[in-house]
Amino acid sequence: MQYTIPTIENVKSAKDAIKKYINITPLINYPILDKILDAEVWIKHENFQILGSFKVRGGLNYGTYLKKPTLSSVLITPSTGNHGQSIAYAAKIFGYKSIICCPIGINPSKIQSMENLGAQVISEGNNYDESKSNAQELAEINGYTYVDGANEDKLIAGVATYSLEIFDKLNDPDFIIVPLGAGSGASGACIVRNGLNKQTEIIAVQSSESPAGYLSWKNKKLTESKSNSKCEGLATGQGYELPQSILKEHLNDFILVDEKKIFSAMKLFLFNTKSLVESAGASTLAAAIELKQRIKGKKVVLIASGGNASVNNLIKALESSI
């Protein structure tokens, strides 16, 4: 299937379209992290975003393209939580109903948030990809509007607005490190970097317990892999065509990090930035620690992609060693 790759102009249009609905999130330098990493470290705090995640940017941009709703207009999408919140919120803003298909056992607070936004949440399947099949089947049977969580150019363009905000404030970061689940954040960062003709290196990071995105990038073809990750935002079992088509051409590097180190990084974020960063977002700090020699003396942006940590993951983080 042919997909449309967003351009920098699409991202700029998205920025204008969604600005009245979102926060321009802080980009903050922390001297204590500078010391730990021996670099100039900036945190892009998408954990301070509306609904606690960068994903809302994509959902809202998608919503601006929707047709005028009828009483039976329904958006349906698969999600492990943050993307589902974004679609539920967009549906509410633009007058649609929403159904979110989630794997069994995801963060209860994310389910509660989606329901509070008016969504019907269907918890079936053991992982994201099973939820995706369920959502596609329901959309086909009932005539719902299916929103793919990965292969959707309007989502990527919306998500990429946080990278535009980074370059609005920092002209020349040496590195941006981005967590990767389906890949909208990392592919969006590549689009913005290229569109602004910057030399910044974009590095994606994923849990070693859920390496499908990494393997797809490394193998230059879509690859499936078993996911055992407890980091919801990173827990995908396959690569996805649209983001991977961007990443294979433009991503500078991609690393896997041990899950124990991700939970340690959550604890470091909590103690040193006084803010809660969920495990997917904390993976960027874990990656920076792994890459300490490479980034030494450089200007580095870490994407704290969300703050919707589950109680179990927060406990894991607090019990971890630093």
N, C-alpha and C positions, 0 to 999 in steps of 0.2 A: 504494500500500500504506500502511496506517495503522501508525504506530509509536508506542510509548509514550515520552513525554518524562519523564525522571527528575525527581523532586522533591528538595528539600533533605532530606526524611526518608529517601529512598532513599540519598542520599549519606552521611548519618549512620549508617544501617544498614550500608552498605558499609565505613565506617571501622571499626566494631566487628567486622565479619566477617573483615577481612583483616589486622587489626593484629598478629596473632601471626606473620604471614608476611613482613612488610615492615619497612623502616626508616622512622622518622619523620625525614625528610631535613632537613638544616640550612637555615636561612634566615639568611643572613649579610650584614652590611653591610660594604662595602669602601670606606674613605676615599679610596683612589686612584680608584675609579670615581665617587665623589661629585665629586671634583675634575674628572675628565674630562667629566662630564655636567652639572656644576653643579646637582646634585639629590641627594636622599637615596636611594641606590641599594641595594636588597636583592636578593640572588640566592637563588632557591629551587633548591637543589642536587639535582635529580632525577638528575643524573649520578652521585650517590653512592648511588642506589637499588640494591636487589638487581637483578642482571642489567644494571645500568648504564642504566636507563631508567624513566620514569614509567609506561610501558605495562603493566608487571607488575601494577600496581594493578587495572587493568581485567580482565586475564585471571583473576586470583585471585578477584575478585568474581563474575565469570561462573561460575567453578568452584564457588562455594558454592551455586549453584542447580541443579547437575547432578544427575541421577538416579544412583542407585547403579549403578556400571558392571558390565558383563558382560565376558567374555573378548574379545568382538568390538567393544567400545565404542571408537569412534574420533572424535576431533575433527579437523576439517580447516578450514584458513583460509588466505587469501592474506596475504602480508606482504612488506615490503622489509627486515624484520629484527627490529625491536624488538617489534612486536606478535606476531610469530611466536614469539619467545622467551617472551613472556608466556603464550601459549596452550600452548606445549610445557611450561612450568613448571607451569601449572595442571593440565594433563593428568597430569603426573607426580604432583603432590600428591594429586589426587582419583581416581587409579586408571584413567585412560583412556590409550589410545594416541593419538598425534598425527601428523598429516601437514601440513606447511607448504609451500604453493606459492609460490615466489619467482621474481622476474624473473631472467634470466641476468645475471651480473656484479655482484651485490650484494656487500657487504662480507664477505669470507671468514670473518672472525672471528665474525660473526653466524651464519653457517651452521654453523660449528664449535660455537658455543654451543647452537644448537637441537639439533644431533645429540647433543651431550653430555647434553642433557636427555631424550634418548630419542626425539626426533622423526625421522620420515622427511622429508627435504627434497627437494622436486621443483623443480628449476630449469628453468623453461620460460617463454618469452614475453619480450617486450622491456620490459614495464612492469608496474606493479601491476595495472592493469585487465585485462591479459591473464592474469595469474596468478589474478585473481579468477574469471574465466570458467572457467579450468581447475579451480579448486577446486570451484566450483558443479557442474560437470559430473561430477566424480569423486564428489561427495557424492550426486548424484542416482542415478548408476549403482550405487553400492555401499552406499547407505543410511547413509553417515556423517553425523555431526552437523556441519552447516556453521555456522561462526562468522563472521559478517560483521565486517570490521575497522572499519566505520564506523557502520552502521545497527543498532546493538545497545545498547539502553538500559542494560544491566548493565555493559557496558564503560565507558560514559560516567560512570555513577554511581561506578564504582571509581576511574577517573582523576580525577574531581572531588574525591577526598579530599585531593589535595595542595593544592587551593585552600582547603579547610576548614582545613588546617594553617596556611596563611598567615594567615587571619583569626583563628585561635587565638592567634597571636603578635603580629600587627600589626592593631590595631583598625580603622585608617582609612587604608590606602594610597590614594593618589590615582589610581594607574594600576597595572594588571597587564598586562604584555605577554607574549603567548603565541604560540609557533610553531604554525603550522597546516599539517597534511598532510590527513588526512581530517576533522579538526575536533573530536575528542573533548575535547582539553584546553581549547580556547577555549569550547566549548559548556558544558563542565563548570564552568568559571570563572564563566560567566554565571549558571548555575543556582545556584551557591553565593552569589554576590553578591546576587542577587535574593532568595534564600531567607533571607538574614541581614539584608535591608533595608539594605544598604550603598550608598554613593554612588560607589564605586570605578569608574573607567572601565576596561573591558576592551578591549584592542587586540590584534588578531590580526596576524600577520606571515607572509608567504610569499615565496619567491624569485620574482623577476621572470621566471625561466626556467621556472616552473611555476605559472601564475597561475589555474588553474581554480577553486580555492576562493575566491579573491578575486573573480573574475568572477561566480561564482554568487551571492556575497553582494551585489555591486554591482548585478547585473541582477535580483535577487530571483527568480531561477529557476535551476535546475540547468544548468550550462554546461560543455561540454567544451573543452579547450585542450591543444595539444601541450605535452608536458613534456620539457625538455632539462636539467633540474636535476641537478647532481652531489650535491645534498644529499638523501640517501635519504629522510629523514623528511618532507621537503616535496614529494617528487616524485610527485604525483598528477595524473591527466589529466582529472578531472572533479570536480564537487561531489557531495556525498552528502546524501540527503534528510533523515535525522534530524538530524544536526548542523546542517545549513543551515537547517532549520525553526526551530531555536533561535537561531542566529546572526542571521538576518534580522530577528528581533524584538528581540533583546537586546544584540547586540554594538555597542559604541560606535563603533569604527573598525577599519579594516583597511588595512594598507599593504603594498606590495611593495618589496623591497630588492634591489639588485644583488648578484649572487652573489660578485663580487670583494670587496664590503664584508662579506659573511658570513664569508669566509675570513679577512679582516683581523680581524674580531671574534673568531674562534676564537683567533687569535694574542694578542689583547688579554686574553681570558679566561685563556689559559695563563700569560702573563707577570704578570698583575695579581691573579689569584685562586689561582695555582699549582695549577690543576686543568684537566683535559682536558674540554672541552665539544664534543660533535660539532656538525657544521655546522647542523643543524636548531635545536638549542638556542642556538647562537651567533647565530642570526638575530635573537633578541630584543635583544641588545646592539647589533647593526647597526641595528635599528629605533630604539632609544633615541637613538643618535647622529643619525639622520635627524630625530628629533623633539625635538632638544635644546632649541629655543626653547619648545616647547609644555610640556615637563616641567620647565623651569627652576624650581628652588626647591621642587619637589614630592617626595612620597614615592613611589618607583617600585619595583615588584617585577618582576624579569626571570626568566622560567622557563628555567633551564638543563635542558632536557628529557631529555638523555641524554649519556653519555660514550663511546659506542661508535663512535668515529671510525675510519674506514678509514685505512690507511697512506697511500694516495694523497691523501686529503683533508687529512691532517695535514701532508703535504709541501706541498700547496697553501697551507695556512695559514702555515707557517713561511717560505715564499718570498714571501708577500704583504707589501705595504707597510702601515704603520700611519699 
